[in-house]
Amino acid sequence: MQLGWVNFSKEDRQKALDVINLLSEQGAVDELGIGTVRDAFANCFFPGTSTVQTRAKYFFIVPYILKDAVDGRYGKDIDKILKEIDADEKDCAKRLLNSDSKVEGVIGSRVLPKGWVSRRPSDIYWNGIKRYRIFCYKDLSIREYISPAVKIENQKFAIKSAKYTYDEEENNDDVDAGDIDSIKFWSLPSYGNDWRDNLTIDLTKEESEYLNKQIQKETRGSLLEYILKNKIILDEYDSFESLRYALSDKVDRKTSDMMKLACDFNNLIYMARVRYNLMLSEGENKEALSEWERLRNDIKYKAQVNLDEVFFKLKLINIRTKKFLCDIQSAFMNEDIDLADEIIRKRELHLKGSARAKLMRTKEFDHSKWVGGKELDYRFFNARRIINDIYNWR
């Protein structure tokens, strides 16, 4: 059976909000507009992760809540069901904090018990849940899932409650019933109706084994799959670059080449970010000054990244971003720092306009603080947290 329906306005609004949320994610600060390249690398290495995912347990809490929400307990009205899902997610957060008030990674911990988050766990984890095929229909939003799921549950209930005879018409109904039974929204390990009781942030053994297996199956060829398959302990590495050096001769050639390319790209971007902070602080930021002193003798070397290869392998088409990267690379290669600074200034001005560009308002900012990102980690630290949870089940 194929599913399809149209729902424009609210879905379009949610998609727009998702884009806005991505721009405000922790770790996603992007003063120079290179986020598309950074995220493409991250999706290559650690698919299904995001910078706002906190703990692996949410890959189960969210499905459990969403699966329960369509069983009829909240009625048929989609907006009411969504409100109940939100309330249920908040209730689970309270339960997690009640089990351990010092536990890390509980979404909403900073505002509970009185407040709640604007971006729910289901919003944060939905793409990852679909990517790992915990939810089986990758093109559906949560709202799009609720509508048919409620109808299907109602139909199943009606079929089970009906008394059948064996005439031709009712035999046809049996075929329809089989068709309905074949629709499977979720791929989950078995769990009890009392899953909320004594809820903790730790995975159970069954959840850990399932998530490990599911991620490996659905991300074949990725760095994430290799790490889980070979039980790599990520706590032994303090950066993506250190992981790259440790695994470069162990992973397959394609992954090794991509990791090197990502590290080369990071070298170029980090120099630009240091220069950005020097300009923003009018040369007063001590950290930026120290970092530039460290980098300045290796400018040509650190600017050597094959940008054509970056855009080709990541299948990116963004002419203006590529031009900026090529221009800043050329300036560094020629050791023309004044030109590099001007290119950075124009880039921010183009991205934000004169009213929002920070480099047009340098006096307004604390010159002792670093602004924007530093080294690109490609979600290494976020993935490490999820992987550690898979390893450390209880």
Secondary structure as UniProt FT lines:
FT   HELIX           9..23
FT   TURN            26..27
FT   TURN            31..32
FT   HELIX           35..45
FT   TURN            47..48
FT   TURN            51..52
FT   TURN            56..57
FT   HELIX           58..69
FT   TURN            73..74
FT   HELIX           78..99
FT   TURN            101..102
FT   TURN            107..114
FT   HELIX           121..131
FT   TURN            132..133
FT   TURN            138..139
FT   HELIX           142..161
FT   HELIX           168..181
FT   TURN            193..198
FT   HELIX           205..218
FT   TURN            219..221
FT   HELIX           223..229
FT   TURN            230..231
FT   HELIX           234..236
FT   HELIX           240..247
FT   TURN            248..250
FT   HELIX           253..280
FT   TURN            281..283
FT   HELIX           286..295
FT   HELIX           296..298
FT   HELIX           299..302
FT   HELIX           307..313
FT   TURN            314..315
FT   HELIX           319..333
FT   TURN            334..335
FT   HELIX           337..352
FT   TURN            354..356
FT   HELIX           358..360
FT   HELIX           362..364
FT   TURN            367..368
FT   TURN            378..379
FT   HELIX           380..391
//
